[in-house]
Amino acid sequence: MIGVTDDASVAGEPDTRALDDLLDDIYRGQERVTQADIYRRAVAAELPPDLLTRIGALPQGEYAMDEASDLLGGSVA
């Protein structure tokens, strides 16, 4: 029997909680944040390598929370 954990993805969907939590934290009190700031905070938060790769691949510039979430595959809106 397979147990269900908090870390399990649902129906093959990626677990976006770490990314969503990071974005919630970064954008608290901020309207736009640079790609470099997002990446720096992601490294400090020790996000998984696949998420760091996605963040590192974002073009330089500023992003609103919904833009960053859409581009990175998060569920924050």
Secondary structure, DSSP 8 states (H G I E B T S, - for coil): -----TT--STT----HHHHHHHHHHTTT-SEEEHHHHHHHHHHTT--HHHHHHHHTS-SSEEEHHHHHHHHT----
